[in-house]
């Protein structure tokens, strides 16, 4: 887990669905500590967007 990324980029408390999706996509890109939640994956599929793969190695 990239603790610095988490501290600098907290999930907004009252985030909209679009904000949650954007946060999770940034999380996968920059932190990579976990997979996307199933609800976010389902929404990406519903919107016809690709689901990014988890990054195993984080610097």
ZAMARGU-4260 file (C-alpha; in steps of 0.2 Angstrom, whole numbers, plus 5000, padded with zeros to 4 digits):
<rodrens>
0) 5000/5000/5000 | 5006/5017/4996 | 5002/5026/5012 | 5007/5043/5006 | 4995/5042/4991
5) 4981/5038/5003 | 4985/5052/5014 | 4986/5065/5000 | 4970/5058/4991 | 4956/5054/5003
10) 4939/5048/4996 | 4927/5063/4998 | 4914/5059/5012 | 4899/5063/5001 | 4906/5058/4984
15) 4895/5056/4969 | 4896/5040/4959 | 4906/5048/4946 | 4918/5055/4960 | 4919/5037/4968
20) 4923/5030/4951 | 4937/5043/4947 | 4944/5040/4965 | 4945/5021/4963 | 4952/5022/4945
25) 4966/5034/4952 | 4968/5022/4967 | 4972/5008/4955 | 4983/5018/4944 | 4994/5026/4958
30) 4992/5015/4973 | 4988/4998/4967 | 4985/4991/4984 | 4968/4982/4980 | 4956/4978/4967
35) 4941/4988/4962 | 4925/4985/4972 | 4912/4975/4963 | 4900/4989/4962 | 4913/5000/4953
40) 4917/4986/4941 | 4898/4984/4938 | 4896/5002/4934 | 4911/5003/4923 | 4904/4988/4913
45) 4887/4996/4912 | 4895/5012/4905 | 4905/5001/4893 | 4922/5006/4900 | 4937/4995/4902
50) 4941/4988/4920 | 4959/4991/4924 | 4970/4977/4930 | 4977/4977/4947 | 4995/4982/4948
55) 5005/4970/4959 | 5021/4980/4961 | 5020/4997/4969 | 5036/5008/4971
</rodrens>
